[in-house]
Amino acid sequence: MSSNITVKLNGESRVVPVGAIVREVLSGIPSRDLVAARVDGKVVDLTRKLEHDASVEPVLADSPEGLEVIRHSTAHLMAMAVQSLYPGTQVTIGPVIEDGFFYDFAPAAPFTVEDLPKIEAKMRELVKADHKIQRTEVSREDAIGKFAAMGEKYKVEIIQGIPDDRVSIYSQGDWMDLCRGPHVPSTRYLKAFKLTSVAGAYWRGDEHNAMLSRIYGTAFAGKDALEEHLKLVELARQRDHRKLGREMGLYIFDPVSPGSPFYLPKGVIIFNALVDYMRRLYRRYGYDEVVTPLIFKSELFNTSGHWENFRENMFLSPDPDSETHTIDTGPDGWRHGYGLKPMNCPGHALVYRAEKRSYRDLPLRLAEFSRLHRAERSGTLHGLMRVRAMSQDDAHIFCREDQIEDEIALNLQMVRDVYGALGFERVEFKLATMPEQHLGTEEQWRMSEAKLGNAMKRNEIAYEINPKEGAFYGPKIEIYVSDALKRKWQVATIQLDSNMPERFDLTYTNSAGAEERPVMIHRAILGSLERFIGVLIEHTGGVLPLWLAPEQVRVLSLSEKVESYANEVTGLLRREGFRAHGDIRNEKLGFKVREAELAKVPYMIVVGEREAADRSVSLRLLRGEKSNAMPLAALVELLKKEPIPA
C-alpha cells in the first residue's frame, strides 16, 4: 500500500504523505484568513488528517461556511465562559442560526440581560488565553460515561439518541462538549462577537419539558463587519413594525385574540390599497374572484389531505348537531366536527367541481382574499410577521398539462410587476422539492419539479434548490426579497399540484370528448397580507409611497387667523381624491411637524397669513425639501403626478 496520496488544490495535484494535516496542505494561506477547509466538498477542521486522495479547498473567515464555523465556535466559547462563571450550569444545544447563534442552558437561576456583559468579559479572557481546540472521537458508551460523570444529563440524553457507535468531542482548555464540528483551530480566532439577548426555551421545544435559559449572540470575521451588523440591528429595532404601527396608528394587538391584528382605520387604508392593486392586476391577467366559506366540515380537509398533514395547525370545532360536542384530533376525527379553513385551495376545488368543465374553459383562474386561520403556537407569534388570522392574495389556476409552463411564466411576470412597483430591487428564487411527508408518488413529484424548473429557465430566472421544503401536496417556487436592512424575506410562492385534483376527482372534457384530470397551481404574490405589510413597514421605515400612505397630506396652520384657509386647503385636497387632514390646533409649528413626521405623512402643507393672502402654500416633505413655496393649484398638480401602479 502506498504511503502517499494525491491532493488536488487550486486545480493542481500534489503528492503528500498519508496522514498529512489539512493545514499543512494549505500552508500558503495566512492563518488569520483561514478557519477550516473543504475536503471532497465537506467542511472539516484544519487539524483533520488526510487518509486518501482528496480535493482540498480553503474555507476563509468571511465566507458563508467560514462564518458558520466562527459562530459555532463562538457558541462553544460562550458555553465555556458560562460554565466557568456559573458552576453547575448544564449545557444542552448550541446551534448556528441566521446572523448568529444561541445556546440553551440549565442554570440554577435563569439568566438575564444583566449577566451578558460579565459573560462577554469572560469570553474575551478565554480568547486571549488562546486555548487550542481539539477534536477526539470516542465510543458512544464512553461519551455517555464522561458526560454522566460531569452531571450533564441533557448531553447524556442527546448521546443516547445518536445511532452511531462513535461520536466526536471538542475540547478547549479543560472544557469539552459533544459536537460534530468543525471548529476554528483555537480561541484566538474569535475576536468579533456580541451577546445580544436572553430568552426562555423548553427543552427540545416541548412545553411539557423543563424551561431552559437561552442566550443569543452573533459573531463575524472582523470587527468592522460586526459593527455594521449591530448598526443594522439597531436600525431594525427602530423600524420594528410593531413600534411603527403604534406610532402611525395602523393596528393593535390584544390578548383577547392572540395573533390576530386589529386594523385601525389607517391600517385598513394600506390593506385595501394593496388589495385594490392586486385586483387591478387580476383584471389584466384574467383572474375571477370568489368568496368561499370560512368554516367547513372536517371531511373536506380529509379529502384535501389537510387532515392528515396539517390538522395540528388548524382550529377545530365540534359539530353543533352532535350529542358529544367533543373535538377528535385523531386520524379518524374528520368524520365529525368542523374546521376553520387554513387555506383556500379545498374551497376552490369545490368551486371548480360545481360545473362540468371543457378544455375550452381552461385555464380557470380563481382568486380570493378571505380570512384564513392557523393554530400557530403562542411562542411563535410575532406581530404581523407570524399570526393566527390572515388574508392572502391567494389564487388557484386549473389548467391542462400543456398550459402549465405558460401559466407559471405569467405568474413569474406578476411577481416582477408587484415587487418592482413596491420598491424591492432584489428578488431571488428557489425551487422547493419533495418533503418527507407528502402526497402522491415520487415520479409525480419529479415531473412537477422539472416543470417548475423549466418554467424558470425559460424565463431566464436563476434559482437554487431548497431540498425537501415543498408543500405536502406539491413542489413550489419560493420567492425571496431583500429589504433595506439586508434581510431576506420569503414572500411569494407558486406551487404545482397534481394530487388535489385527484383527491377531489376534478375533470374536464378534452377535445376528443374524453375526461382528463386538470393540474392545479397554487399561487400567492404578496403572500400573507399581514406579513407583507409588516415587511413593507420595516423595509420603508414607514415612509410609504403616496398611493399607500394612509394619510397623504397634513395641512398645518400657523395661527387661529388662518384656520379658515387651512380648512379650505384640506377640503380642496379631499375633493381631488387625496387623503388629507388639517391640524388647526393652537400648538407650535415644531410640535405639529414632529407629530406629522412620527405619523410618516409624506406631504406637510404649512399655511400662515402670507400664504392665505397669496392663496399659496409652503410645502414640507417628509424626505427631502423642508420648505418650498408654491401656488395652491401647483400643489394639486404636483400630487397628481405621483405614480400609482396600474
Steps between C-alpha positions, in 0.01 A plus 500: 500500500638842403606734778405800285173650379410757234338825602334739254531867598417797276484272198846356562592157637750446779636182652505503882552229763200306630390669823604850391324777693261713297659821632838391366354447153362857512825647629503794258189668646539743798372355827276798576299440182466122523260335745421160344525301177271325258616144430311329219222755551470455878612773743747363757746620765843616389648234729326216315733234357479403133486122458421471127508692171290813537411844370582771755374859502553775758207634704568866570371687802268734312342231278152364588654168614771685689248716684308188599818345644582823688149528644489136603838537670384820672199314636744253660707792630187645662409164656852467643473851648155429647609177669812669634296785652200295612619155617231234487332646190426228246536552125254362248515606133670797332429526127585765244201702382460776243735785594618335820461216747338404830564256780243355738608460862354348816630739771408521866319827425391635159744733328409865442639768267697632797710180489612553140782757555657272762482199267643703210793616716577139590483401133764765418725358772471158340581646158821653636592168662512350148362159597563242229181335376542126456276229361497144631283203415374267772250218516141590570516314831814686609339833415193414708729411791700823471199731494311304765801542732488876431131514597400596144169313479386684187817403313449139608147509360630643171770232468252225579301611197801482264505175300874513416747283690751782528454872567730802495587724795661843475712632785658838570704526816330288766154547344339264252175441317341245272506636145531400134705812423686638322658775709773761473850387610507705822306759697719788375315483167184626675537875543183659359194390696210641695241341731165650409213366708361234731178302485329197644482180295352159571734201476460355151232764431240302699291706742470194725878496557718715725541870427858592409687831464597589146774753425519645149810648342667579172854485367686613189841464340599855596393792715392718207247239385375460857453875544312526170274213608431660839409826328252312281360327810446840665340632183275193494399575859408854401307370198322218686156486340338459840654828620426688178150354486423659837657834407321512164167376642475201264410199716488366852520157664302383799542181706129431461587379147869402490668520162208687344559866406235765554535731200434865581360733231847599373611137489190407304596758237834322440329160501234608250748684277702180461186297431382758245839486328484121477144522366622731223761240412236226511298679235810526282606138552155342467409397858147464637444568869292270721407490868477161671387413856735542796395177670445154351419154621826325580426238236603760239848520652527123494431507127754778442769331711514776761361276772787258459771758446387828658238440772740595783501852352122527467232646724239225544145521628253234616189425296215708653255226402701231678405378849864477617621851403860376509794550265678189378849577368579137422546356150125431467385820673407651164179295503352751745538871567608806311820691428583861417670503162880545514519528120264582214590209272236247619222755452627590155505132406129487590433810286670329205308177558164678515481513120592274212820638344630487143854538376377830352430630855862459604697658647252593772657754739323543836614759756389573856587734790294327773632464855703190584577361845793289616563377853857627534659441841486802726879507535543546124262797463677822402300809412385483138786270401349187659125507559206270551254700287605621157393582147694396192492621142431136435414346163470157342535428131344188350664424167601233251844340506602690186408833667713458814816678390310792346301547821814484713662758270203737543525475876875557494433817301241605757761453773733733311222756449401507866839507666637751253204731572547461875869590501666164556799501268639154569280194448635145536344166409524148643344169396371315807491125439320194642483494883511188715125521564318534169212389284545320168782302346864596468463482121220759509714726715807479277291581192342800675837622626637481145210707364556776757873498428441516124262794541765697688772411249271601214458839669875531559461486877791365701391290798628280780365167622340502846496123569203337674319832559207458262138509619359157586294502179762624253832676427514877499694801380590713801563870439717702739556875522779689677396803701686822577659332805648220283259240642337240276128433518318212334188657352343362183453132414394315186412135561419221258252236616380182331375343823206719597326468159531123546363505855203718399446306175523816291465451124451682175391377158784506248472572127434132430208490744685297766540591867840625617641622828599869526812620678466747787740790554492663844644848505526809722698806393494713816437190709350577839392864480570535871857379465556701183380821668741430787788446256408812302480718812847387612646526148382860460520604864133589463573750221258351247445612140221754472243253366545280808545769765194495729523877546642660188488868593475689828420871497662689789369841598734758656231686696128532566486777239550250216274217623247574228763486224653180644156336497444622143830346384418173678155486341639569152754218532230260617276591205795426271510149649791531742500375859553838669455617858526844658682575825363835619577452868647788694845339516843607383596408144796290619268283710259449209782415260646250744165322536455487122852357461428229758183415305717481183282743304675550161381859440465773766336824387572805716266797469538839668370848439726553196385176340136582571538841339679358192284184482822300509653236727840418646585136431708282732594147396550216746812408304662782306433874483385665822349815351373570152244772432257444213150597383220277622420383148864398446484285816201309363676439169814382683302246704322371191836416340584247775507154334233240577571143379255392232 
